[in-house]
Amino acid sequence: MNLPNGPSRDQIVAAARTWLGTPYVHQASAKGAGTDCLGLVRGLWRELYGAEPEVPPPYTPDWIERHGDERLIGAANRWMVARTDGALLPGDVVLFRIMPGGPAKHMGVLTGDDRFIHAYAGRSVCESWLSRWWKARIAGLYVFPGVQ
């Protein structure tokens, strides 16, 4: 599904749901074979737009803590459109700070009705409730380019 003018929010959610059940594999980005949270968003980008605009360097599970910078937010700012109105819309990419005051290190795709799809370490890609715990850790909301 290569959409040069940008996908609809429904198309993004539908594409994300095709990743459900993909096992969690650190640094991977292969639907059905393995992915992590970044790999999920990278895989969606490839499905929706073609080649990725930027490929991340190899990273360890604790890379963000060791570097202490906002690499995920930086990449999202380079390639996606930041949303600042606070509305939680289906198809948005949501970044989270797992530790208060720490860097953003987890991400997923909002599906609506307070739910999101993410690659869950130790499990698989799943659709989870966007509980108060998750909402309190939102570090940024982004939309894929050209979303209709």
Secondary structure as GFF3:
##gff-version 3
##sequence-region A 1 148
A	DSSP	alpha_helix	9	17	.	.	.	ID=ss1
A	DSSP	beta_strand	29	30	.	.	.	ID=ss2
A	DSSP	beta_strand	34	35	.	.	.	ID=ss3
A	DSSP	alpha_helix	37	49	.	.	.	ID=ss4
A	DSSP	alpha_helix	63	67	.	.	.	ID=ss5
A	DSSP	alpha_helix	71	79	.	.	.	ID=ss6
A	DSSP	beta_strand	81	83	.	.	.	ID=ss7
A	DSSP	beta_strand	93	96	.	.	.	ID=ss8
A	DSSP	beta_strand	106	112	.	.	.	ID=ss9
A	DSSP	beta_strand	115	119	.	.	.	ID=ss10
A	DSSP	beta_strand	125	129	.	.	.	ID=ss11
A	DSSP	alpha_helix	132	135	.	.	.	ID=ss12
A	DSSP	beta_strand	138	143	.	.	.	ID=ss13
###
